[in-house]
Amino acid sequence: MTEREVLVRSDAGVHARPAMMFVREAMKYPCEVFLIKDNVEANGKSIMSVLGLAITSGSRLIVRARGDEEESAVAKLVSLIENDFKN
């Protein structure tokens, strides 16, 4: 299992478009992906789960992955958040 904490700096938080970008990126990896906010764990490959976290600017998240390519998945997903969902 690999995990890293990341701070959401985007003024808009994680609304529908960035949530979909996160899910699409997570789906590229064969491992399980989780997004955790305030001890609530969401399936990182489910748009409804990610949106259900109601992530706002300033939120601290944990990106966790378990399985094949977990380290690559966490690194890429954390980078996506840190760069305000800009490719």
C-alpha positions as a printed Julia matrix, in Angstrom:
87×3 Matrix{Float64}:
   0.0    0.0     0.0
   1.25   3.46   -0.93
  -0.23   6.74    0.26
   0.58  10.44    0.3
  -1.1   13.5     1.77
  -1.86  16.45   -0.47
  -3.4   19.9     0.06
  -6.1   21.12   -2.33
  -5.14  24.64   -3.39
  -7.66  25.16   -6.18
 -10.07  27.97   -5.24
 -13.0   25.93   -6.53
 -12.01  22.76   -4.67
 -12.8   19.51   -6.44
 -16.04  19.96   -8.36
 -17.33  17.83  -11.25
 -14.62  18.53  -13.86
 -11.56  17.95  -11.64
 -13.27  14.97  -10.0
 -13.77  13.4   -13.44
 -10.13  14.11  -14.3
  -9.05  12.36  -11.1
 -11.28   9.34  -11.79
 -10.13   9.05  -15.42
  -6.5    9.1   -14.33
  -7.15   6.57  -11.54
  -8.84   4.23  -14.03
  -5.59   3.97  -16.0
  -4.03   1.92  -13.19
  -4.81  -1.7   -12.3
  -4.58  -1.05   -8.54
  -7.32   0.0    -6.14
  -7.34   3.77   -5.6
  -8.83   5.59   -2.62
  -9.24   9.26   -1.79
  -9.58  10.07    1.91
 -10.83  13.31    3.48
 -11.43  13.68    7.22
 -11.17   9.89    7.71
 -13.88   9.28    5.08
 -12.65   6.95    2.35
 -13.95   7.15   -1.21
 -13.36   4.89   -4.18
 -11.02   6.93   -6.39
 -12.43   5.26   -9.51
 -16.02   6.37   -8.8
 -17.11   9.9    -9.71
 -19.99   9.78   -7.21
 -17.69   8.65   -4.4
 -15.18  11.4    -5.11
 -17.87  14.09   -5.37
 -19.42  12.76   -2.15
 -16.34  13.91   -0.22
 -17.32  17.57   -0.89
 -13.68  18.62   -1.27
 -13.13  22.35   -0.84
 -10.08  24.57   -1.16
  -7.73  23.95    1.77
  -8.84  20.34    2.25
  -6.13  17.86    3.17
  -6.52  14.59    1.29
  -4.79  11.26    1.39
  -4.35   9.48   -1.93
  -3.95   5.76   -1.28
  -3.41   2.9    -3.7
  -3.05  -0.84   -3.24
  -1.91  -3.31   -5.87
   0.03  -3.28   -9.15
   1.55   0.11  -10.07
   0.39   1.66   -6.78
   3.42   3.94   -6.47
   3.0    5.32   -9.99
  -0.72   5.86   -9.44
  -0.25   7.78   -6.2
   2.55   9.92   -7.67
   0.48  10.86  -10.74
  -2.73  11.54   -8.81
  -0.99  13.67   -6.19
   0.72  15.61   -8.99
  -2.66  16.19  -10.65
  -4.07  17.68   -7.44
  -0.94  19.73   -6.69
  -1.07  21.24  -10.18
  -4.73  22.26   -9.75
  -5.85  19.64  -12.29
  -3.89  21.22  -15.13
  -2.14  18.72  -17.39
